[in-house]
Amino acid sequence: MNQITMKLQADPLLLSALREDITSEDVSTNAIMPQDCRGEVELLCKQDGIIAGLDVFARVFTLLDETIVVTYEAADGEEVRQGQRLAIVRGSIRTLLSGERVALNYLQRMSGIATYTHHVVQLLQGTKIRLLDTRKTTPNMRIFEKYAVTVGGGCNHRYNLSDGVLLKDNHIGAAGGVAEAIRMARAYAPFVRKIEVETENLDMVREAVAAGADIIMLDNMPPAMMKEAVRLIAGRAETECSGNITEENIRTVATIGVDYISSGALTHSAPIMDLSLKHLHRI
């Protein structure tokens, strides 16, 4: 995540999270630290996984106090191990204590998503299929969660509703059918944007192909139907499989010949990665 993205998009969200955690003061810290002093604390990994979000973790502290210094001993995307030290954070002890929980919340969530994404990507090794995330993200966490997916080796689907045309079942219902929805989208959307349409059966697939969809999503189809859908499309559109993709069935889906597999579970079901700040002491 580069500095421009951090300042324009991430900083307001991080500040909002800090304001949620500190409405007026950190009573516990102020009670035991009437006189502030410098200290340092270690960021420790408590389970194996893929680390993601170190710059976000550090930014939480520097938003509170720009003199905080974080010395990294790992980098985003690295496989880390239980017991490994990942960073040392130095500066005002008051700031270290007040920013700890928010900083860890982001880092644990992002690292959990990166770890789970990496695991699923490994299941697709040997194929040309790209694993995509979805918009099924935690409110106000999308920028962080989608970044974590890329750190884990996945790819981002559209970022938001302004980012691309995806005609889902209710859009099709509102338009009066697949062909009419595609026609209307083609007339409205700039030519640089692809049009993707969600299909639930083979009749919808045929209609989408005939109407010139750029990408056809095969939604919640059984494997046999997906295989037939890929045969019908015959390369005239890119294909995306979505819905009820699990670790148990993803290898079966991978043999069908789709171009993409999208999974909301990457962001909505990944467990956090266990991390902690330990050994705080004065320096």
ABEGO torsion letter per residue (X at the ends): XBAAAAAAAAAAAAAAAAAAABAABBAAAAAABABBBBBBBBBBBABBEBBBGAAAAAAAAAAABAABBBBBABBBGBBBBBGBBABBBBEBAAAAAAAAAAAAAAAAAAAAAAAAAAAAAAAABGBABBBBBBABBBBGAAAAAAAAAAAAGBBBBBABAAABBBBBAAAAAAAGEAAAAAAAAAAABBAABBBBBBBABAAAAAAAAAAGBABBBBBGBBAAAAAAAAAAAGGABBBBBBEGBBAAAAAAAAAAGBABBBBAAAAAABBBBBBBBBGBBBX
